[in-house]
């Protein structure tokens, strides 16, 4: 993942910023939006934000010991 890639142009939110939000405990797209602002202006990036958040949450959950 290119952490410098801009996911949300309106808020200049990078993939890295979204990853940081998930790594710090965000469990939903809505929580990531609250932390980063991604997908909250025009909504054009919302599908990409949702996919990235779901992928990062799945990775985080897979790496946690049971």
Helices and strands as residue ranges (DSSP letters): E 6-8, E 13-14, H 15-23, H 29-36, H 46-63
